[in-house]
Amino acid sequence: MTAAGRPVRLLVLADDLIWSTRLVAQSREAGAEARSVRSAEAFARELPEAQAAIVDLTSRAYDGLAAIAAARDAQVPVLAVGQHDDHVLRRDALSVGADRVLAYRKLFDDGPATIARWLTAAHRTETTS
């Protein structure tokens, strides 16, 4: 929720249909107004309206790191998701601006609560900056 009590407009970038659907459903359960896109072009088009973004890092259709950097340039908080054992990609995602990088398993086990905590923290940081 935003300070005005409205749901956060959250944009999910994931080209895998199952994860895209799951991330949107979990984000909605967390209280966000979520929508999904599957390409870098669609992400760039929708980004100006987003207040937060989730980026799936394991895509072959787009560059997840470039998407994170674009979101950061637009001052949109980013949660990244990916393989638990890809430490290099995790480090790179954090270095280009992801707030957090979580393993798929974390979101599979505890997605809505995890996303809600991240949104709350991102909003709190945004309103105190």
C-alpha positions as a Python dict, from the first residue, in 0.01 Angstrom:
ca = {
    (1, 'M'): (0, 0, 0),
    (2, 'T'): (108, 354, -66),
    (3, 'A'): (88, 631, 191),
    (4, 'A'): (-245, 727, 34),
    (5, 'G'): (-378, 377, 108),
    (6, 'R'): (-378, 269, -256),
    (7, 'P'): (-216, -52, -379),
    (8, 'V'): (137, -18, -513),
    (9, 'R'): (151, -46, -893),
    (10, 'L'): (393, -335, -939),
    (11, 'L'): (536, -450, -1270),
    (12, 'V'): (658, -809, -1308),
    (13, 'L'): (909, -889, -1583),
    (14, 'A'): (918, -1263, -1643),
    (15, 'D'): (908, -1452, -1970),
    (16, 'D'): (826, -1787, -1808),
    (17, 'L'): (446, -1815, -1800),
    (18, 'I'): (434, -2018, -1478),
    (19, 'W'): (661, -1782, -1283),
    (20, 'S'): (497, -1476, -1432),
    (21, 'T'): (154, -1598, -1323),
    (22, 'R'): (281, -1701, -980),
    (23, 'L'): (462, -1370, -917),
    (24, 'V'): (159, -1166, -1019),
    (25, 'A'): (-73, -1374, -798),
    (26, 'Q'): (164, -1350, -502),
    (27, 'S'): (204, -975, -551),
    (28, 'R'): (-171, -928, -560),
    (29, 'E'): (-206, -1138, -246),
    (30, 'A'): (55, -907, -89),
    (31, 'G'): (-172, -611, -168),
    (32, 'A'): (-13, -479, -485),
    (33, 'E'): (-180, -393, -813),
    (34, 'A'): (36, -623, -1025),
    (35, 'R'): (70, -675, -1395),
    (36, 'S'): (312, -879, -1599),
    (37, 'V'): (518, -819, -1910),
    (38, 'R'): (740, -1065, -2094),
    (39, 'S'): (986, -849, -2289),
    (40, 'A'): (1232, -566, -2233),
    (41, 'E'): (1033, -346, -2470),
    (42, 'A'): (708, -395, -2278),
    (43, 'F'): (892, -342, -1949),
    (44, 'A'): (1034, -11, -2073),
    (45, 'R'): (689, 98, -2194),
    (46, 'E'): (518, 17, -1863),
    (47, 'L'): (797, 125, -1628),
    (48, 'P'): (700, 495, -1603),
    (49, 'E'): (368, 393, -1441),
    (50, 'A'): (523, 143, -1197),
    (51, 'Q'): (598, 209, -832),
    (52, 'A'): (786, -120, -787),
    (53, 'A'): (914, -402, -1006),
    (54, 'I'): (1003, -769, -982),
    (55, 'V'): (1253, -898, -1238),
    (56, 'D'): (1310, -1266, -1312),
    (57, 'L'): (1682, -1298, -1381),
    (58, 'T'): (1684, -1630, -1567),
    (59, 'S'): (1523, -1516, -1888),
    (60, 'R'): (1669, -1575, -2231),
    (61, 'A'): (1434, -1321, -2390),
    (62, 'Y'): (1571, -1011, -2213),
    (63, 'D'): (1868, -895, -2007),
    (64, 'G'): (1757, -898, -1643),
    (65, 'L'): (2048, -681, -1531),
    (66, 'A'): (1964, -416, -1790),
    (67, 'A'): (1601, -424, -1674),
    (68, 'I'): (1709, -371, -1313),
    (69, 'A'): (1930, -80, -1416),
    (70, 'A'): (1645, 76, -1615),
    (71, 'A'): (1413, 46, -1316),
    (72, 'R'): (1672, 204, -1088),
    (73, 'D'): (1723, 487, -1338),
    (74, 'A'): (1346, 544, -1318),
    (75, 'Q'): (1372, 536, -935),
    (76, 'V'): (1156, 223, -917),
    (77, 'P'): (1248, -23, -638),
    (78, 'V'): (1337, -369, -772),
    (79, 'L'): (1313, -718, -629),
    (80, 'A'): (1502, -974, -838),
    (81, 'V'): (1445, -1350, -839),
    (82, 'G'): (1667, -1625, -970),
    (83, 'Q'): (1849, -1950, -910),
    (84, 'H'): (1971, -1999, -553),
    (85, 'D'): (2319, -2104, -657),
    (86, 'D'): (2402, -1828, -907),
    (87, 'H'): (2611, -1612, -675),
    (88, 'V'): (2768, -1409, -956),
    (89, 'L'): (2432, -1309, -1101),
    (90, 'R'): (2306, -1223, -751),
    (91, 'R'): (2608, -998, -691),
    (92, 'D'): (2566, -834, -1032),
    (93, 'A'): (2193, -774, -975),
    (94, 'L'): (2265, -603, -644),
    (95, 'S'): (2542, -394, -801),
    (96, 'V'): (2312, -258, -1073),
    (97, 'G'): (2041, -166, -824),
    (98, 'A'): (1823, -453, -706),
    (99, 'D'): (1702, -402, -349),
    (100, 'R'): (1715, -775, -290),
    (101, 'V'): (1776, -1092, -490),
    (102, 'L'): (1577, -1393, -377),
    (103, 'A'): (1586, -1755, -478),
    (104, 'Y'): (1278, -1896, -647),
    (105, 'R'): (1237, -2130, -350),
    (106, 'K'): (1193, -1837, -109),
    (107, 'L'): (907, -1700, -316),
    (108, 'F'): (763, -2046, -371),
    (109, 'D'): (757, -2107, 6),
    (110, 'D'): (666, -1760, 134),
    (111, 'G'): (594, -1535, -164),
    (112, 'P'): (310, -1307, -54),
    (113, 'A'): (459, -1233, 289),
    (114, 'T'): (807, -1180, 144),
    (115, 'I'): (678, -945, -125),
    (116, 'A'): (464, -754, 128),
    (117, 'R'): (768, -702, 356),
    (118, 'W'): (979, -585, 62),
    (119, 'L'): (709, -344, -59),
    (120, 'T'): (672, -203, 292),
    (121, 'A'): (1048, -155, 328),
    (122, 'A'): (1082, -4, -22),
    (123, 'H'): (795, 235, 43),
    (124, 'R'): (931, 334, 383),
    (125, 'T'): (1272, 410, 227),
    (126, 'E'): (1105, 603, -54),
    (127, 'T'): (899, 822, 181),
    (128, 'T'): (1192, 900, 412),
    (129, 'S'): (1437, 987, 133),
}
